[in-house]
Amino acid sequence: MFREHLKRLDPESRRMRFGGAVSDIFIDDYADTACRLNSVIHGCFVDGVLRAAAELRPVLESWPLQAEAAFSVETPFQDSGLGTELMHRTIVAARNRGINTIYMICLRENGRMRHIAQKHKADLRFEDDEIAGTVDAPYPTYFTLMEEFMGDAQGFVTAVLNWR
């Protein structure tokens, strides 16, 4: 699903997601790697099709724990709040896994990503043609654990009810 979603991104959305033009072969390799690195991937499904995704990829051997976050939303579904909701869920997932810092990198002209990052109080640094952002994720609480559990449970029930 994740692989197919990334392949459906139009050339501009791919450039914004990966920082440059990428081929389908690159996306195949990328999706395979995401599944091997304990990435947490949240998605938004419309009519049973993954249309937006957020990936939380741990930075290996970091202490305190850190991760990189990346987001993709197919063009017809952009500017509808999906990126903001996925960012929120990604921060909750990071907190619940003991990840203290979330890193994000996007192209300087990626106004949508910059806007979402600012909504979540990211510290943004402009570096050449990129923007590097960090979001501090406080320790988990009972409420963040329950929020993630309930979100996962709701997604599971919805998937079961929509299964044919």
N, C-alpha and C positions, 0 to 999 in steps of 0.2 A: 504493500500500500504506500509506504513512505517513498519508495523508489519511483513508483508511478506518479505520485503527486509531484515530486521534484521534476520529473520529465515533462509534466504538463505545464510547467512554468514557461511563460513566453520569454524570448531572449532578454528583454529588459529586466524582468523579474529574476531571471537566473543571474544576471549580472549584479543586481542588487543583493541577492542572497549569497553569492559566492565571491563577490568582489571582482568579477571578470567573466568573460565568456567561457562557458564550459560545455563539453559534449555529453551526449548520452552515455558514452563509455566512462567518462569521469563520474557521472552521477551513479552508475552501477557500482563502481569501486567505492565511492563515498558512502552509499547506502549499506554496502556490505560491511564497511569499517564501523559505521554507527552501531550496527547490531552486535559487533564484537567488543565494543569498548564500554559496555554498561551505560550507554546513553539512555536518558529518559526522554521519550518522545510523546508529547501530547498532540492531539489532533482535533480538528473540527471537521465533522462529517456532514455533508449535505446530500440528502437522498442516498445515503450509504456510500458516498464517495468522499475520500479524504481531500479537502480543499484548502486546508491551512494546517501548518505544523510548527511546533516549537521543539527544539532539541536542546537538551542540557547534557553536555559532554564533559565528564570529569577530566581535570588536568591530572595526569598520572603522577603519582609520587609527590604530591604537593601537601604541605602541612603549614598552616591549617588548610583544610580541604577547600579546593577551588574548582570552578567549572567554567566552561565557555557556553554561552547560549546563542542560538541562531534561530531565525524565524523565516517562514515563507508563507505567503498567501497568494493564491491564484488570482489573477487580475480581476475577474468579475466579482470577487468577494473582498477586494481591498476597500478600505475606508468604511468598513462596517463594524469596527470594534473587535474583530477577531484577534488581531495582533495584540491589542491591549489585554484581552482576556487570557490569551496564551501566555503573555508575559507574567501576569499575576499568578497563573498556575505554575509556571516555571519557578518563580521565586518561592512559592509555597513548597514545591518539590525539593528545591535546594535546601531550604531551612530544615525540612524533615529528614534530610540525609546528612545533616551536619556540615553542609557546604557554607562557608563563611562569605566567600566572594564570588560573584558571577561576572565574567568578562564578556564583553560584546565588541565586535569590530564591524564597522560598516563604512561604505563609501561616503565621502563628504556630502554628496548630493542626495543621499538617501534620507529625505526629509521625514518620511513616514517612520522609519526606525528611530531617528533622532527624537521625534515627537513622543513615541512610545517610551523610550528610555527616560526622557525628561519627566513624563508622568509618574514614573516609578523612582524618581529622585536619583537617577544615575549621575555619577561624576563623569563628565565628558571631557576628553582631551583631543584637540584637533592636531593631527600629525600628517603633514603633507596632504595626500588625497584621501586619507582615511580619518575616521573618528573612532577613538578607543574609549569605551565606557566601562565603568565598574559599578556594580550594585552590591551593597552590603546586605547580607541575608542574616538577620538575627537568629538566635537559637530557636529551635522548634518549641511550640507550646501544645497543650492539649487541643486548643482550637485549630491550629494549623494541621495537626495530625488528623483531626476529625474532618476538616475541610477537604483534605486530599482523599481520605477514605470515602466520604460521601460523594465527591466528584467521580471517583472511580466506580463506585457502586451505581451511581446514576447512569454513567456511560455503559456499564455492563447490562443493566436492566433495559436501557433503550436499545442496545444492540440485540438483545434476546427478543424483545418485542417486535423489532423490525426485521428479524431473520425470517426468511421464507423457506 
